Amino acid sequence: MSNPRGDYEIRRFEPAAKDDPAYPGSVAWKRAVDFGFHDARRTDERVDKGLEMDRADRRVMTGAYQAGPVAGHSLGADIPVATFGTMTRTLNIGFGRLLDTRLVTNVTVRTSHRRRGLLRRMMGGELALARQEGLAMAALTASEASIYGRFGYGVATSEQSVKVDTTARFVLKHIPVGSVEVADPKVLLELAPEVFDRLHRVTPGSIGRHEFYRQLASGSVGRDGDEDLKVKVALHYGPDGGVDGYVSYKFRGWSSTPYTMEVIDLVAATRAAYLELWQYLGAIDLVERVTWAEAPVDDPLPWALEDPRCVDASEARDMLWLRVLDVRKALEARHYPADGRLVLNVADPLGLADGTFALDVSGGAAVVTDTGGAGADLELDVSALSSIYLGGVHPVTLASSGRIEEQTPGAAFAAARMFAVERPPHCLTHF
Ligand SMILES: CC(=O)SCCNC(=O)CCNC(=O)[C@H](O)C(C)(C)COP(=O)(O)OP(=O)(O)OC[C@H]1O[C@@H](n2cnc3c(N)ncnc32)[C@H](O)[C@@H]1OP(=O)(O)O
């Protein structure tokens, strides 16, 4: 085992441009991320394209480097043994409000250096820094559900995979108000960010997207990093003639049984656009099934079908994990559909957000004060608070599970009414 003393230096830097002397350091970091996720070694060209996107995203790279002796013939001290990426984007917290949020991504620790506290060290440092910078919220999407609760993250939205039977059974009751037309996939390089922005502003739980998505939706960069020539695109035009939705999809091939079309990205800024894009998908000839891996759990589609059983939903899973960094700021940022007073006693294993907070809501606006420990209606840890914050997880469910302790009878239901949002939260941005 190398570096048994666990001597590491943590460095934080921005992705360098090709002509920058720091470029090899950024390349080493990218390759370490690929190694951590068991991906194939990328060509220089693909690394360069990836770094270009990272710069567009204003991603910040953190790496842990061996400071002590490095085992002979092993990867050198210039290659990070652990990686941790961050970006800042907005999170829709309901009723059209957007909250700046620190996104955590690209977390890897080399197998030969795991379980020595590197993740804990990088996470602790980054969350403290984000709070110092004035951010009230952090977020991530997790590879495993067992890792991040200990750092104060809680599941706030879920997603599911759907297989939709698009044979003659597929009859959608909706009368179209707009139209759908096929386009050159590359138009999404320009259109996708605008259409997504419209969805983002009306969808609680939505996270602002990074550069990868317009590249993915347009087929410019496939999941394997190369251009995907199979990608096809249809646009939805609203009653005013403007594009308010799109679907990017590809055929699974003549060996798929039944013949299947796979949705790569479906972004609809209006309810009509969503149903009409499904009408389009359901009408594709020679195809009997459409699959989508990022469907909402609370999906309008089955409710709009003559036969709701056309939708076979499976694998519901956690999607967006939130982590409140500053309770007062996060709670005051929200709009509340019900007035009331709730005193929350919040525990935080990292000591960033603990305390007893009185949430007083009047006319939908909140004032949060520190009660100095007295009068809690609900006792919960910051992970449970982060889960209920968006209104997507029911506080009564968390109370039933023991994650929330109700000191005042009925307080969990009062919290459910106060934290509710105008439509079920859904996040279409993996990062
Ligand atoms: C946001 C994202 O990027 S999600 C992607 C996360 N990355 C991956 O899944 C890639 C493969 N896995 C890895 O690279 C590593 O195993 C990591 C990053 C998950 C963990 O890194 P490590 O440096 O080994 O973690 P570290 O030693 O700091 O452990 C911190 C705590 O988390 C726990 N932990 C670490 N990994 C796991 C796990 N996979 N499942 C459950 N608990 C875990 C440790 O037991 C420890 O617990 P404790 O401090 O409460 O006793």
The ligand as a Tripos MOL2 file, in Angstrom:
@<TRIPOS>MOLECULE
LIG
   51    53     1     0     0
SMALL
NO_CHARGES

@<TRIPOS>ATOM
      1 C1        -21.4250   13.3800   -6.3420 C.3       1 LIG1
      2 C2        -20.7210   12.2860   -7.0660 C.2       1 LIG1
      3 O1        -19.7860   12.5170   -7.7830 O.2       1 LIG1
      4 S1        -21.2620   10.6970   -6.8530 S.3       1 LIG1
      5 C3        -19.8690    9.6560   -7.2830 C.3       1 LIG1
      6 C4        -19.1270    9.1160   -6.0830 C.3       1 LIG1
      7 N1        -17.9840    8.3400   -6.5980 N.am      1 LIG1
      8 C5        -18.0120    7.0340   -6.8300 C.2       1 LIG1
      9 O2        -18.9910    6.3420   -6.5910 O.2       1 LIG1
     10 C6        -16.7600    6.4220   -7.4380 C.3       1 LIG1
     11 C7        -16.2830    5.1780   -6.6840 C.3       1 LIG1
     12 N2        -16.0990    5.4050   -5.2470 N.am      1 LIG1
     13 C8        -15.1100    6.1910   -4.7280 C.2       1 LIG1
     14 O3        -14.3580    6.8110   -5.4760 O.2       1 LIG1
     15 C9        -14.9360    6.2930   -3.2400 C.3       1 LIG1
     16 O4        -15.2150    5.0420   -2.6740 O.3       1 LIG1
     17 C10       -15.8250    7.3550   -2.5300 C.3       1 LIG1
     18 C11       -15.5960    8.7060   -3.1840 C.3       1 LIG1
     19 C12       -17.3040    6.9940   -2.6680 C.3       1 LIG1
     20 C13       -15.4700    7.3990   -1.0290 C.3       1 LIG1
     21 O5        -14.1980    7.9600   -0.8440 O.3       1 LIG1
     22 P1        -13.3060    7.6810    0.4770 P.3       1 LIG1
     23 O6        -12.1720    8.6320    0.4790 O.co2     1 LIG1
     24 O7        -13.0130    6.2330    0.5490 O.co2     1 LIG1
     25 O8        -14.3050    8.0600    1.6420 O.3       1 LIG1
     26 P2        -13.8910    8.4660    3.1210 P.3       1 LIG1
     27 O9        -12.7370    7.6120    3.5600 O.co2     1 LIG1
     28 O10       -13.6990    9.9220    3.2300 O.co2     1 LIG1
     29 O11       -15.1960    8.0290    3.8980 O.3       1 LIG1
     30 C14       -16.0500    8.9500    4.5130 C.3       1 LIG1
     31 C15       -17.2040    8.2070    5.0920 C.3       1 LIG1
     32 O12       -18.0410    7.7120    4.0490 O.3       1 LIG1
     33 C16       -18.1960    6.3010    4.1800 C.3       1 LIG1
     34 N3        -18.2200    5.7740    2.8100 N.ar      1 LIG1
     35 C17       -17.3260    5.9980    1.8480 C.ar      1 LIG1
     36 N4        -17.7180    5.3760    0.7190 N.ar      1 LIG1
     37 C18       -18.8740    4.7450    0.9930 C.ar      1 LIG1
     38 C19       -19.7550    3.9320    0.2380 C.ar      1 LIG1
     39 N5        -19.5030    3.6490   -1.0650 N.pl3     1 LIG1
     40 N6        -20.8670    3.4690    0.8340 N.ar      1 LIG1
     41 C20       -21.1250    3.7490    2.1360 C.ar      1 LIG1
     42 N7        -20.3200    4.5160    2.9100 N.ar      1 LIG1
     43 C21       -19.2060    5.0040    2.3370 C.ar      1 LIG1
     44 C22       -16.9740    5.8430    4.9300 C.3       1 LIG1
     45 O13       -17.2300    4.6220    5.5860 O.3       1 LIG1
     46 C23       -16.8040    6.9850    5.8990 C.3       1 LIG1
     47 O14       -17.7650    6.8630    6.9440 O.3       1 LIG1
     48 P3        -17.5840    7.5510    8.3870 P.3       1 LIG1
     49 O15       -16.5760    8.6590    8.2470 O.co2     1 LIG1
     50 O16       -18.9500    8.0560    8.7010 O.co2     1 LIG1
     51 O17       -17.1180    6.4490    9.2580 O.co2     1 LIG1
@<TRIPOS>BOND
     1     1     2 1
     2     2     3 2
     3     2     4 1
     4     4     5 1
     5     5     6 1
     6     6     7 1
     7     7     8 1
     8     8     9 2
     9     8    10 1
    10    10    11 1
    11    11    12 1
    12    12    13 1
    13    13    14 2
    14    13    15 1
    15    15    16 1
    16    15    17 1
    17    17    18 1
    18    17    19 1
    19    17    20 1
    20    20    21 1
    21    21    22 1
    22    22    23 2
    23    22    24 1
    24    22    25 1
    25    25    26 1
    26    26    27 2
    27    26    28 1
    28    26    29 1
    29    29    30 1
    30    30    31 1
    31    31    32 1
    32    31    46 1
    33    32    33 1
    34    33    34 1
    35    33    44 1
    36    34    35 ar
    37    34    43 ar
    38    35    36 ar
    39    36    37 ar
    40    37    38 ar
    41    37    43 ar
    42    38    39 1
    43    38    40 ar
    44    40    41 ar
    45    41    42 ar
    46    42    43 ar
    47    44    45 1
    48    44    46 1
    49    46    47 1
    50    47    48 1
    51    48    49 2
    52    48    50 1
    53    48    51 1
@<TRIPOS>SUBSTRUCTURE
     1 LIG1         1 GROUP 0 **** ****
